């Protein structure tokens, strides 16, 4: 295949110490290059969309950043510290948390119990002897549900909840640790068209007062335009555009390889 | 201490006292049957701990046997016959085995975990059968236990061991209940439901599984030591797969929610076995099988589901929230206990009219 289009120059200035930085990341699966010399920085508090067709390398990038995949070469830095070899659990401890395309929840438990799991896993409320839910932990869990508009679903079993609510709960659980970087894998996939914007409004409102960098993988261009202040477009394992939403979506290469002229 | 924990401990203490008193009125055969059932129950409780984490061990006979052999060998060779010491030795043996085997086996799930545990227990069985120095396939006799230096006579030996079993089982059960109700217990259930999520929330699934395995192994060792003393004899059949199957039988019969149900299920197993053995000596397993089938069909979550549910956090009503916010307000304003009680009582009385 011909060489992929060159990466567009970034107009936004780089921060002094980015919260998350990837340097020359490479990852191949056999003959397929899923990440080819990816270098990128993310500023604290930014809302960044990762777009690209299936197989473009978005998920590989997310998996490398969360420690699920190790890059063949290159480095990942969190607050300037090399975290390339860290595993997912260690990355979570360091402040990189994620939600999933298919919400990963404890289905037979209620929403508040799921939230307590998150508090327990964060270590803030872990104990071998204190009853779970005691000493205000249940109140904290319910407050977090309230922040994501889930109060009415608090005592309902997760398996019975609608898709949008499950997505919100998945994201709320990831927020318990107060992460530095939050990765949302397709937060609106599987959610009806009418629910998408209210869902994203709720998420963004809940994150508004947090100093968290949000990276979300998303296919819906209306969503990325409205909710991100920067878009990174992937194609064939490379970043082909990285700029403000209007700039990226009007980029020729992006229109050719990513949006297909959808906008 | 938290109210819920206190309630658990008080409830357990009262139940223990009742069962201890009942022991003085019970016939000799029932004391022996109950002691043996308690030993089985403690081992099965370990399987319930594992079940709550999403795995079932079909080889719990390994730690059961190891606990019994360790206690029995020390009693027979060193003359150390105090029941509590022997139970401690059994428990420590189980914990040591669990700590060695647990990290290796905790990465497996489902049938692989089950088969590996069976394999390990059968390895121990094979080794013990060949070890003629400690009795080979015949095993060896365990000396009569003493109790804080007191050697009971023939008439009171069963009662003394029964009382010891009640105390040990009571403490084990209460600790287990406290663990199940704790955040660590909740994490164990979360591991069963979604390991990926737990790992990405920052908790080690492996560590949780190892912890459960070690706890279960410790319980297995205690149960083995207790039954070794109750029977007065240990042999390699303690580690045979059919013995492990009986523990799984008890755990399934009990279900994952109630600790007390494990001991009820264990008593049921022993009674069904004893009476069936008496009246249908050739087909008593058939009776057990039919009984288990009935429980699986009509009480799929075990007999414990008759009185205990899987909910961890009780649903909260808006009224609860009002009460809690008032309590929090009182705490923050430093209101006295009397003032708090008065204020909490007043709106409650008015609420139905509102």
Interface residues (C-beta under 8 A of the other chain):
Chain A: X66 X88 X89 X92 X93 X97 X98 X104 X105 X106 X107 X108 X109 X110 X112 X113 X116 X117 X118 X119 X120 X121 X122 X123 X125 X126 X127 X128 X129 X130 X131 X132 X133 X134 X135 X137 X138 X139 X142 X154 X155 X173 X174 X176 X177
Chain B: X2 X4 X5 X178 X179 X181 X182 X183 X184 X185 X186 X187 X189 X190 X193 X194 X196 X197 X198 X199 X200 X201 X202 X203 X204 X310 X311 X312 X313 X315 X316 X324
